[in-house]
């Protein structure tokens, strides 16, 4: 999944999912706080299954406990007839989204960022030597 899609979260915590992202996410997907609590992440079912498989193999007890928290803060979601997902109140309170957001296609998942935070993230990444990154990824 790729692209940036600028939308707003309405008063009932509903967020429109563009068709291009919905196609990659499927009818049912999982919604979780991002790894650093600056965004939410939407996972399609196949990616969620991979995360579950890999977390079941963790040997480190601390890592297993962290995954329990991760799964506990995640929600199985779908969209309504207008392609909107309701963001659970627990997630709205765990990440500083605000009303204006950006859905960002991040390969096998979708990130939901606060609009201003996403613009700042892009600004900071522009300062990274993009040629070096491209060489590392063989782009």
Secondary structure as the mmCIF struct_conf table of DSSP 4:
data_model
#
loop_
_struct_conf.conf_type_id
_struct_conf.id
_struct_conf.beg_label_comp_id
_struct_conf.beg_label_asym_id
_struct_conf.beg_label_seq_id
_struct_conf.end_label_comp_id
_struct_conf.end_label_asym_id
_struct_conf.end_label_seq_id
STRN STRN1 UNK A 4 UNK A 8
STRN STRN2 UNK A 9 UNK A 9
TURN_TY1_P TURN_TY1_P1 UNK A 11 UNK A 12
BEND BEND1 UNK A 13 UNK A 13
STRN STRN3 UNK A 14 UNK A 16
HELX_RH_AL_P HELX_RH_AL_P1 UNK A 19 UNK A 25
BEND BEND2 UNK A 27 UNK A 27
STRN STRN4 UNK A 28 UNK A 33
TURN_TY1_P TURN_TY1_P2 UNK A 35 UNK A 36
BEND BEND3 UNK A 37 UNK A 38
STRN STRN5 UNK A 39 UNK A 44
HELX_RH_AL_P HELX_RH_AL_P2 UNK A 45 UNK A 56
TURN_TY1_P TURN_TY1_P3 UNK A 57 UNK A 57
HELX_RH_AL_P HELX_RH_AL_P3 UNK A 61 UNK A 72
TURN_TY1_P TURN_TY1_P4 UNK A 73 UNK A 73
STRN STRN6 UNK A 75 UNK A 78
TURN_TY1_P TURN_TY1_P5 UNK A 81 UNK A 82
BEND BEND4 UNK A 83 UNK A 83
STRN STRN7 UNK A 84 UNK A 86
HELX_LH_PP_P HELX_LH_PP_P1 UNK A 87 UNK A 88
HELX_RH_AL_P HELX_RH_AL_P4 UNK A 89 UNK A 94
BEND BEND5 UNK A 95 UNK A 95
BEND BEND6 UNK A 99 UNK A 99
STRN STRN8 UNK A 100 UNK A 105
BEND BEND7 UNK A 107 UNK A 108
STRN STRN9 UNK A 109 UNK A 114
HELX_RH_AL_P HELX_RH_AL_P5 UNK A 115 UNK A 126
TURN_TY1_P TURN_TY1_P6 UNK A 127 UNK A 127
BEND BEND8 UNK A 128 UNK A 128
HELX_RH_AL_P HELX_RH_AL_P6 UNK A 130 UNK A 137
TURN_TY1_P TURN_TY1_P7 UNK A 138 UNK A 138
#
